[in-house]
Each structure stands twice: as structure tokens, then as C-alpha cells.
Amino acid sequence: MIFRLVMWFVLIVGGIVGGFLIDPILFPGAHAHWGFHILSFLLGSGLLKLVLTISRNTGRTLARLGRRGDIPRMETNVLVTDGLYALMRHPMHLGLLFFPLSIALIVGSPSFILIIAPIEMLLMVVMIKTLEEPEAIAKFGDAYREYRENVPMFCVRIACIRALLTPVAPNKR
């Protein structure tokens, strides 16, 4: 868990710093265009709201369906294959994939938006495949293997996106 939090911090801060270091080279004068920054900020704020909504909804689903007994917060011990997780294996990650892009848009760095955020998004997909999936197999075994064969990693159909954005009531413990 600590590794993942540090990774998020490095991705976001690194993207911001990297963008502002690269912008003068690749996009000289880009920061003088206030119209771009206003539009970029508004788009980024809207995208961040969507990311946070998806994270909240998927987190609530996991809290409700993925925990039995007294286990630490943010942990699961039940393979969740219902609700949002019947549509895709990693609905929370689908939302979080757009977190770097939302921050890049809010910051208004063309290099962060066009170069760094897409690389970070690709890195996140690689980490899901190389870290998250093996962890799930180790935790849930054949049940996860079967789930993986029948449910896609991500689903971007309109019905799936609508389901991600549909409010989920908080778990009452």
C-alpha cells in the first residue's frame, strides 16, 4: 500500500515538474496563452470529478462486497465479481488511469498533457498486469483465473461508463 501511494506521488509531482521543464523546449510560449489554461483547467477539473466519482463508487462496492470478518480498511478477502466488477476486472483502475491526465489538464502543461500523462497511463496498465493481476491470482487462485477469462480488464462501452458513474451507497458497518 505504501509503495502505491509513493508511486502516485512520484507520478503526479514528477509529471508536473517534468512538464514545466520540458514545456520551454517543446512548447515555447505555451504558458502565455491564458485561454488555453482556462479551458484546460475546466476540462481537468471535470475529468478529476469523474475520476473521484468512479473511485468512490468502486471503493464502496469493494467495501460492501469484498470484506468478510474483521480485516483492515482498504483490504479485501472476497473476490468481487458482481456489480461493477461483473463488467470489468479493474473498474477503479479505469477511473484512476485518467488521474494523471486530469492533473496535467488542471496544471495546463502541454508536455504533461501530451507526453508525460499518456506514458504514466501506459505505465499504470503495465503495473496492473504485472503487479495487481498476479496478486489477485495468489490471493484467489483458480476463481480469479476463471474470472479473468470471462471478464475484460476494462470496458469503455457507454453502459459500463454509466454504471461506473452511478452512485453507490456507503457501506454501513
Phi, psi and omega in degrees: 000316179298317179304315182294320178295317177297319179300316178299316180300314180297317180298313185288309180295318178299321178295318180295308181296312180301318179299315181288337175282325184274328184309313181298335181276310185271330184227062182299134179082359183298328184281358178271352184265094185293328178299318177299316182294321179294311179298315179299316179298316180295315178297316180296320179295318177296317179295320178297321177299318178296316179301314181292323177296314179297316179298316179298312182296317181288324177297319178294322177297315179296319180297324183282317189255341189260008185228129172232135180083191183265094178237159182299149175304147180076003177254154173231152175223011177231133176287118182267120180232011181252171177061228181301329183282354171277341181270326180200154183285332186230062181296323179295318180294327177300315177295314183293338176303329183269002178298311178300320180294321179296317178294319178300317179294318179298316180290327178080026178267114180303321179294320178295316182294311190269337185239301190290311182300315177299323177295317178297321179296318177296318177301321179295320178296318178298318180294324177297315181292322187265340180246304186294312182298311177299324176298318180294322177294317179297324183280319188244354173060227185298328178300319179288322178301316179294317177302316180298324179290333187256344185234130180291158178299313180225156175220123182248016174297154182304317180299322179291316179296318178300317179297321179298329184266355178284126183303142176242129181293145179295152178286131178259108182259000000 
